[in-house]
Amino acid sequence: MSTKPSNAQQVNLRVMELLDLVPCPPTGDCKKYTVKWPDGTLRWLFSIRGFNPGYMAFQAKMTLRGYAFLYAALATRYLYEGLPFGISACYVRPSETGLLYRCIVSTRADDWDVFFGTPGIKRNVVAALLRKGQVIGYLKVPLKVTETSDSCSLAVYFNCEYDAYKYIASLDLNNIVIPKVQKIERAILTTSLNGRVIESRDSNILGAGLAEIYNASLSRSLLGAYLDKKSIGSRIDSIGIKKPRDSALNMRDLERICSSLRSRVARFDLDTEVAMCLSLVDFTPWNAMVIKGKLGVIDVEFCEPNVSAGYDLIHYVIQPWMMSNKAHTAADCKKL
């Protein structure tokens, strides 16, 4: 009797198909290492070059957890086929008729690693293309799989990330750097910016970049019209319908949060004029970098014009804090 594949298995099959990865004989040339998310879906597929694990192509800097993964990966390479960290070996190669292989040839890359995206509303498979150990570009392919029964859709202003990059380029910004991008079938191929991690001393670079975006795309609207256009009321209502993904929150917490948000919105002066500008939306420390004194940005697929000014700066500060302090974030939300 046939068994229906689990949701994680379906996702894993799909992400391998997106890059046209196929099994190969167990040889050194084909050996890669995998790490999975807690839900069982693939997270990384990478090589180990010396003491450099390939998943670092998708991280801004090495954290303590990153070092733990590194030593576990090295131990997996030299001692075992699997460890409690969930690292295991596999043998795959790009099909010679597939998308990844063609990009490897066109960029003259000699190795590759893959990040299979974060489970959530919209997930992308990203392959890092390398030459002599250096990342020279990224192949990004949208994943079209419904991961959970309560998955929700997120409105996207641009048809694809390629169009978002084109729009940003059209603004002729002097303090912002974006990668060169090429559209290939269902995917995009971008160059690597190879910048350094933003530090506290770079606040002037961060500010100059966001200020230039503001000045180049400034528009104004009445608050009431803005709330209607962005469907703020509907978005608040939808929060209470969805099952919480984080165990730190429950439905009662969400109902209280939504009630507080509605009461605050009801007190707004809807005739107030608000400033709007282009928002990168997913603007975070891991999607930004410093490049020769300028602000480099990547992952602009959710980029949207006419968003309330200041959103990107708030998101840049709050998002990392929320992801690293989930229990504290949940507690603060309950206080609303």
C-alpha atoms as one frame of an Amber mdcrd trajectory, in Angstrom:
protein
   0.000   0.000   0.000   1.406   3.390  -1.016   1.936   6.022   1.658   1.206
   9.665   0.916   4.366  11.797   1.302   4.406  14.062   4.342   4.228  17.824
   3.869   7.972  18.130   4.593   8.742  15.425   2.038   6.643  17.220  -0.576
   8.470  20.483   0.064  11.862  18.762  -0.057  11.045  17.066  -3.355   9.863
  20.353  -4.800  12.941  22.350  -3.803  15.228  19.716  -5.314  13.183  19.857
  -8.526  13.417  23.648  -8.684  17.192  23.439  -9.057  17.077  20.175 -11.035
  19.260  18.365  -8.491  19.568  14.608  -9.068  21.139  11.775  -7.038  24.633
  10.656  -7.998  27.046   7.891  -6.977  28.719   8.374  -3.561  31.913  10.078
  -4.668  33.821  13.036  -3.236  32.883  15.288  -6.154  29.160  14.907  -5.398
  29.290  14.921  -1.609  27.268  17.628   0.112  25.938  18.109   3.643  22.371
  18.861   4.652  20.719  20.544   7.628  16.940  20.622   8.101  14.532  22.995
   9.822  12.583  21.696  12.863   9.589  21.052  10.578  11.647  18.533   8.575
  12.096  20.659   5.458  15.565  21.273   4.057  17.475  24.314   5.273  20.995
  24.064   3.809  22.766  21.896   1.259  26.468  22.751   1.247  30.093  21.769
   0.717  32.852  22.047   3.293  35.932  23.719   1.842  38.761  23.450   4.354
  37.285  24.941   7.531  34.670  26.935   5.625  31.136  25.448   5.598  29.141
  26.575   2.577  26.124  27.771   4.536  28.193  30.821   5.504  27.427  32.125
   1.992  23.981  32.996   3.393  24.980  34.489   6.760  26.389  37.923   7.441
  28.740  36.734  10.186  29.649  33.703  12.233  27.662  33.435  15.478  28.347
  31.121  18.424  25.691  28.813  17.034  27.404  29.080  13.666  30.680  27.910
  15.187  28.844  24.974  16.782  27.454  24.029  13.360  30.939  24.405  11.880
  32.557  21.966  14.323  29.641  19.553  13.980  29.924  19.737  10.187  33.664
  19.076  10.327  33.102  16.146  12.670  30.446  14.827  10.296  32.888  15.141
   7.422  35.749  13.287   9.061  34.111  10.969  11.592  30.415  10.194  11.127
  27.526  10.305   8.677  25.215  12.116  11.046  25.212  13.978  14.375  22.624
  15.329  16.841  22.910  18.702  15.072  21.046  17.080  12.194  23.944  17.366
   9.766  24.174  14.466   7.354  25.907  13.690   4.080  24.169  13.302   0.731
  25.244  12.876  -2.867  23.586  15.066  -5.500  24.594  17.008  -8.591  22.885
  19.532 -10.885  21.274  17.972 -13.940  23.084  19.099 -17.111  19.753  20.241
 -18.573  18.707  22.079 -15.410  18.560  25.693 -14.329  21.334  25.562 -11.722
  23.768  23.838 -14.081  23.201  26.428 -16.809  23.852  29.253 -14.336  27.021
  27.535 -13.127  28.256  27.373 -16.713  27.231  30.943 -17.607  28.975  32.435
 -14.543  31.985  30.086 -14.772  31.373  28.975 -11.188  33.195  25.917  -9.849
  31.049  25.120  -6.785  27.639  25.859  -5.285  25.700  25.798  -2.009  21.955
  26.093  -1.385  19.734  27.791   1.209  16.229  26.395   0.909  14.490  29.395
   2.444  12.734  30.070   5.718   9.367  28.309   6.203   6.681  30.956   6.105
   4.459  33.120   3.951   6.764  33.246   0.956   9.759  30.992   0.542  12.627
  31.132  -1.949  15.322  28.632  -2.809  18.683  30.418  -3.147  21.817  28.874
  -4.618  25.168  30.559  -4.003  27.524  30.269  -6.977  31.218  30.203  -6.106
  34.523  30.534  -7.933  37.736  29.651  -6.089  35.877  29.770  -2.784  34.372
  33.246  -3.328  30.656  33.858  -3.873  30.167  35.462  -7.295  26.381  35.363
  -7.537  23.062  34.002  -6.320  20.318  32.119  -8.150  16.941  32.723  -6.505
  13.877  30.608  -7.351  10.420  31.113  -5.746   8.983  28.036  -4.062   5.344
  27.401  -4.958   4.235  24.911  -2.319   1.486  25.356   0.301   3.381  24.447
   3.435   0.607  24.550   6.028  -3.154  24.620   6.048  -3.177  28.061   7.654
  -0.657  29.650   5.261  -1.731  33.132   4.252  -0.921  35.166   1.182   1.046
  38.397   1.295   0.322  41.123  -1.225   3.309  41.864  -3.450   3.502  45.161
  -5.339   5.883  44.011  -8.073   5.294  40.945 -10.241   8.744  39.621  -9.391
  11.903  40.696  -7.606  13.513  41.544 -10.942  10.949  44.342 -11.422  11.597
  45.603  -7.889  15.325  45.895  -8.571  14.591  47.697 -11.846  12.379  50.210
 -10.040  15.058  50.944  -7.431  17.646  51.362 -10.188  15.355  53.858 -11.955
  15.587  56.202  -8.942  19.317  56.817  -9.675  20.308  56.661  -6.012  23.898
  57.615  -5.177  24.056  56.202  -1.648  22.376  52.861  -2.368  24.022  49.857
  -4.021  22.022  46.957  -5.463  23.292  43.860  -7.261  23.164  43.446 -11.011
  20.220  41.213 -11.776  19.223  39.006 -14.677  15.863  37.293 -15.156  16.135
  33.620 -16.101  12.874  31.748 -16.651  11.140  31.572 -13.281  14.208  32.778
 -11.379  16.625  35.684 -11.013  20.412  35.597 -11.084  22.161  38.353  -9.132
  25.766  39.308  -8.646  27.229  39.162  -5.143  27.702  42.529  -3.429  30.368
  41.177  -1.052  30.009  44.001   1.452  30.769  43.989   5.160  28.371  43.729
   8.071  26.771  47.012   9.200  28.052  48.126  12.608  26.936  50.811  15.058
  29.553  53.194  13.654  27.812  53.014  10.268  24.683  54.886  11.368  25.539
  57.758   9.033  25.717  55.375   6.056  22.420  53.775   7.034  20.793  57.183
   7.516  22.118  58.614   4.255  20.796  55.653   2.294  17.305  55.747   3.818
  17.156  59.546   3.534  17.981  59.368  -0.158  15.234  56.807  -0.760  12.818
  59.083   1.126  13.709  62.190  -0.895  13.645  60.359  -4.229  10.239  58.734
  -3.711   8.368  61.116  -1.366   4.589  61.390  -1.668   1.794  62.403   0.707
  -1.660  61.162   1.639  -4.375  61.664   4.233  -4.122  59.082   6.998  -7.661
  57.773   6.431  -7.010  57.165   2.736  -3.711  55.486   3.570  -5.311  53.113
   6.095  -7.985  52.159   3.550  -5.512  51.658   0.710  -3.290  49.427   2.835
  -6.317  47.548   4.242  -5.028  48.044   7.781  -8.368  47.117   9.354  -8.585
  43.876   7.370  -5.016  43.018   8.255  -5.709  43.456  11.960  -8.792  41.255
  11.664  -6.817  38.574   9.831  -4.333  38.360  12.721  -7.077  37.072  15.008
  -8.171  34.444  12.488  -4.790  32.789  11.986  -3.475  30.187  14.398  -0.346
  31.560  16.136   2.881  30.121  14.724   4.786  30.930  17.908   3.923  28.906
  21.010   4.656  31.998  23.148   1.310  33.406  21.946  -2.167  31.875  21.996
  -5.546  32.868  20.537  -6.559  34.782  23.662  -3.362  36.841  23.451  -4.009
  37.595  19.792  -7.593  38.683  20.496  -6.342  41.155  23.120  -3.651  42.472
  20.772  -6.151  42.951  17.925  -8.628  44.680  20.237  -5.931  47.098  21.392
  -4.833  47.812  17.820  -8.414  48.548  16.730  -8.962  50.953  19.615  -5.732
  52.803  18.822  -6.599  53.121  15.134 -10.052  54.421  16.089  -8.406  57.337
  17.936  -6.389  58.467  14.901  -7.154  61.783  13.215  -7.930  60.484   9.733
  -7.482  63.948   8.168  -3.822  64.083   9.222  -1.392  64.221   6.316   1.235
  61.500   6.309   4.508  61.285   4.372   5.087  58.170   2.285   8.046  56.810
   0.355   9.458  53.659  -1.165   9.870  50.895   1.417  12.179  47.906   1.046
   9.764  46.217   3.524  12.094  43.337   4.497  14.919  45.701   5.446  17.072
  43.998   8.105  20.765  43.800   9.101  21.091  40.535   7.165  19.631  42.120
   4.014  21.920  45.146   4.159  25.673  45.793   4.142  28.304  48.479   3.751
  30.020  48.722   0.353  32.691  51.404  -0.043  30.871  53.831   2.237  27.447
  53.160   0.716  24.416  51.113   1.783  24.034  47.834  -0.086  20.603  46.157
  -0.066  19.367  42.734  -1.209  16.167  40.668  -1.036  13.807  43.425  -2.192
  10.972  41.170  -3.395   8.451  42.830  -1.047   9.597  46.349  -2.002   6.625
  48.723  -2.230   6.157  52.430  -3.084   4.031  54.782  -0.966   4.546  53.205
   2.447   4.533  55.365   5.582   7.934  57.014   5.999  10.075  55.452   8.697
   8.773  51.912   8.282  12.113  50.538   7.073  14.071  52.024   9.958  11.604
  50.660  12.523  11.636  47.235  10.859  15.445  47.253  10.760  15.594  47.760
  14.540  12.627  45.665  15.671  12.870  42.550  13.474  16.222  41.238  14.802
  15.106  41.913  18.368  11.853  40.018  17.809  13.629  37.007  16.292  16.207
  36.788  19.076  13.843  37.518  21.998  10.591  35.733  21.148   9.497  35.282
  24.760  10.086  38.969  25.546   8.336  40.020  22.352   5.294  37.933  23.198
   5.204  39.383  26.717   5.334  42.940  25.386   2.576  42.174  22.874   0.363
  40.917  25.689   0.853  44.236  27.534  -0.860  46.032  24.647
